[in-house]
Structure formats: C-alpha cells, structure tokens
Amino acid sequence: MAKWTPKHEAPEPLEGPVVATITGGTIVWFILFLVQLPFYGWYRDHGHLQWLWTCLAGGGLGLIGIWYVRKRDAALKRAATLDPAPVE
C-alpha cells in the first residue's frame, strides 16, 4: 500500500475567542440542565432521562474544556513573548 501524501497545503488554523466560546457553550449546557431539572419525573416516566444527563455531562466536559483552553492560551502567549519571530 502506498503512503498517502497531501496534494495541497493545509489551511491555517482558525484562532478566535476560544476561551469565551467554550465558556459560553458550557454555560448553555448548564442552563439546559437546570431548565430540564423540574421535569425529572416526566423524563423518567417517558424514558428520556438521558436528555437530562447529557446536558450535565456537556457542562462537566465544558469545565474541562475551559481549563484546557485557558492553559493553551496562556502557553501561546508565553511562547509569543519568548520568541517574537512568526512561525512558518
């Protein structure tokens, strides 16, 4: 089997307000969890409890994501101050 080689250059990664985006998404997951919480009995009776727990899991994973992107953002800023030359 031949090794695959790309035929064109990869696009530049998109950089934007990553921390704000992840934080906003995490807040939305927790809000969805809290909005559905009063309907716990209905979800249980109709077999839809996974909707509730999916929102809670999304919020929990979002907290991990916030931690990760904040560390990444700090590392990128630290690297930029150490080596001001652009990476090509």
C-alpha positions as a printed Julia matrix, in Angstrom:
88×3 Matrix{Float64}:
   0.0    0.0    0.0
   1.38   3.41  -0.97
   1.8    6.15   1.59
  -0.72   8.96   1.2
   0.72  12.44   0.64
  -1.35  15.62   0.68
  -1.79  17.38  -2.65
  -2.17  20.87  -1.18
  -1.11  22.9    1.83
  -3.18  22.65   4.98
  -5.1   25.83   5.82
  -4.01  27.99   8.73
  -5.8   27.14  11.99
  -8.62  29.46  12.93
  -7.85  31.48  16.03
 -10.57  33.43  17.74
 -12.06  33.96  21.16
 -11.65  30.3   22.1
 -11.96  30.74  25.87
 -15.12  32.82  25.51
 -16.62  30.33  23.06
 -16.0   27.32  25.33
 -17.22  29.24  28.38
 -20.41  30.27  26.59
 -21.08  26.72  25.45
 -20.53  25.39  28.97
 -22.97  27.93  30.39
 -25.56  26.88  27.79
 -25.18  23.2   28.77
 -25.67  24.01  32.47
 -28.68  26.24  31.72
 -30.24  23.44  29.67
 -29.68  21.07  32.59
 -31.3   23.46  35.07
 -34.26  24.14  32.77
 -34.95  20.41  32.39
 -34.45  19.54  36.07
 -38.05  20.38  37.15
 -39.28  17.84  34.56
 -37.23  14.97  36.01
 -40.32  12.87  36.75
 -41.71  13.29  33.23
 -38.36  12.35  31.68
 -38.11   9.3   33.97
 -41.67   8.16  33.15
 -41.14   8.5   29.41
 -37.63   7.03  29.27
 -35.85  10.26  28.37
 -33.53  10.72  31.37
 -30.55  10.67  29.01
 -31.53  14.19  27.88
 -31.02  15.48  31.4
 -27.73  13.65  31.98
 -26.42  14.61  28.55
 -26.74  18.29  29.5
 -24.97  17.69  32.81
 -22.18  15.76  31.06
 -21.84  18.56  28.49
 -21.45  21.09  31.3
 -18.9   18.92  33.09
 -16.87  18.35  29.95
 -17.13  22.07  29.25
 -15.43  22.78  32.58
 -12.55  20.55  31.49
 -12.55  22.38  28.16
 -12.35  25.78  29.85
  -9.39  24.6   31.91
  -7.68  23.24  28.8
  -8.16  26.28  26.55
  -7.09  28.7   29.31
  -3.86  26.72  29.76
  -3.38  26.61  25.97
  -4.0   30.34  25.63
  -1.5   31.09  28.41
   1.09  28.81  26.78
   0.62  30.52  23.4
   1.03  33.96  24.97
   4.09  32.8   26.89
   5.63  31.36  23.71
   4.92  34.59  21.82
   6.81  36.65  24.41
   9.8   34.3   24.37
  10.08  34.03  20.59
   8.6   37.03  18.77
   9.53  35.57  15.35
   6.49  34.25  13.42
   6.3   30.5   12.97
   6.11  29.35   9.36
